[in-house]
C-alpha cells in the first residue's frame, strides 16, 4: 500500500475525518468543547493530505532518478 508516508497520510486523513465528525456531533448537543475536536480534525486531515502528496512527489522523483541513471549506464 505504498511507502510509509502514504500509510501515515491515510491514517491522519482518517483520524481527521473522525475528529471532524465527532466535533459536529458535539455541536448538535450544544456542548462547548466541539471547537477543539474540529480544529484537531482539520489539522490532522491537512497534515495527512500533505503526507499523501509528498509520497506521490517522492514516487515521481524516484522514477525520474532511476530513469536518468539507466540512461547514463547505456
RAVENQUI-V515960 format. One record per helix or strand of 3 or more residues. SS is the DSSP state (~ for helix, > for strand). FROM is the first residue (numbers start at 1). TO is the last residue. If there is no record, write none. Layout:
# RAVENQUI-V515960
[[SS/FROM/TO] [SS/FROM/TO]]
This chain:
# RAVENQUI-V515960
[[~/4/28] [~/34/73]]
